[in-house]
Amino acid sequence: MDEWFMTILLGVVEGVTEFLPISSTGHLLLVEHWFGVKRSELFNVGIQSGALLAVLLIYAPRLRAMLAGEMGKSGKLYLAKMMLAFLVTAVLGLAASKLGLKLPENPAPVAWTLITGGVLILLAEAWLKRHQGHEDPGWLTALAIGASQMLAAVFPGTSRSAASIMTGMFGGLSRTAAADFSFVLGIPTLLAASVLSFFRQLKTTGIPDQHEWVHLGLGFAVSAITAYLVVRWLLSYIRTRTFSPFGWYRIGLGVIWLLLVRK
């Protein structure tokens, strides 16, 4: 398979799946398994950083307003809850690292996790139909969302965004409020994970050569552009529609992949 094609394809896959509730890690593992390729961890960090840049650009005005105090007490409380959620994720992430927990690369667990996550999305939507979603996350909800992000670090195919959004919805948030909190929380979470992984890889493998830097830059750009368009679309989509199609997609993809793995 052409290396340039795979760089663009993986950049698109990362950009599309990082913030949709369908699992970027799971999709990247499936694509790599299907095409029989394995890109470096540094490359994966690079394309994830591209998706991070996209959501940072989208939420920059809102973050700037909260930091400047333009949104008053509500803005400060929102930031405090986000930082609480991030600290919970960071503490659990360090604990997982100390325990040596790593994402398995076998595609079968990815398929099962995709199916399980799809079912949970459908259940969250059913829950929201019977409960009025509100716009402001409570402290316990913020704490639970922070903890839920760790599921994606342990079970490939979970999706960080799916775990945090669905936890928010089960915690009483509306779809848009849950998605907003998940995306804003993703900024410090992904930034910390990317920086940590980047320096770990540099320490392990050394500075990449020019060829790898070019591919990393291309993947970063493709991922950033794709993620920007996808997040903009999703924020508009969920104003009037549900996450249920993503749940059915996950279930369908998981079943198909299990059949392929058995063959």
Summary of the structure (lengths in Angstrom):
residues: 263
radius of gyration: 18.0
end to end distance: 22.2
largest distance: 58.3
contacts: 910
relative contact order: 0.20
helix: 79%
strand: 1%
